[in-house]
Amino acid sequence: MDDAASLAPASDDQLRDEVAAEIKKKVAEYRQRVDEIAADLLWDTPRELRTINDRTRGVLERRAPQLPLPQRIVLLEALAA
């Protein structure tokens, strides 16, 4: 009986909470890699200039939507800071 209960489909609220928790976990992981995320988006910039600064901010903002959600959140937070 317990096995059947554990196989029951999750409710919408439970699923939403699980997805939100997973996104928060990934955001926490990616916060430590924000410089790497920015550098990857600045592929057409000389390597030594691939940082978040006034010159790259606009490019990063335009390219942010192509990132997965957790990486996008971290990058946009860094750009807003």
C-alpha positions in Angstrom: 0.0 0.0 0.0 2.8 2.5 0.8 4.4 1.9 -2.6 1.2 2.9 -4.3 1.0 6.1 -2.3 4.5 7.0 -3.2 3.8 6.5 -6.9 0.8 8.8 -6.9 1.2 11.9 -9.0 2.4 15.0 -7.2 0.0 17.8 -6.7 0.5 21.0 -8.7 1.5 22.8 -5.5 4.0 20.1 -4.5 5.5 20.1 -8.0 5.8 23.9 -8.1 7.5 23.8 -4.7 10.0 21.1 -5.8 10.9 23.0 -9.0 11.3 26.3 -7.0 13.6 24.5 -4.5 15.7 23.0 -7.3 16.1 26.4 -9.0 17.1 28.0 -5.7 19.7 25.2 -5.2 21.1 25.7 -8.7 21.2 29.5 -8.3 23.2 29.2 -5.2 25.7 26.9 -7.0 26.0 29.3 -10.0 26.5 32.4 -7.9 30.1 31.2 -7.3 30.5 31.0 -11.1 29.0 34.3 -12.3 32.4 35.4 -13.8 32.6 32.2 -15.8 29.0 32.6 -17.0 29.7 36.2 -18.1 32.9 35.2 -19.9 31.1 32.4 -21.8 28.5 34.9 -23.1 31.3 37.3 -24.1 32.8 34.7 -26.5 33.5 37.4 -29.1 35.4 39.7 -26.7 39.1 39.4 -26.1 39.7 37.0 -23.2 41.2 39.5 -20.9 38.1 41.8 -21.3 35.5 39.1 -20.6 34.2 40.6 -17.3 31.2 42.4 -16.1 31.8 46.1 -16.6 30.2 49.2 -18.2 31.4 48.2 -21.7 30.0 44.6 -21.5 26.9 45.2 -19.5 24.7 45.8 -22.5 25.9 42.7 -24.4 25.4 40.6 -21.3 21.8 41.9 -20.9 21.0 41.1 -24.5 22.5 37.6 -24.4 21.1 36.7 -20.9 17.8 35.2 -22.3 19.7 32.4 -24.0 20.9 31.1 -20.6 19.1 28.5 -18.6 16.9 30.1 -15.9 19.3 29.6 -12.9 22.2 31.0 -14.7 20.1 33.9 -16.1 19.0 34.8 -12.6 22.5 34.9 -11.3 23.8 37.0 -14.2 20.9 39.5 -14.0 21.5 39.8 -10.2 25.2 40.6 -10.9 24.3 43.1 -13.6 21.8 44.8 -11.2 24.4 45.1 -8.4 
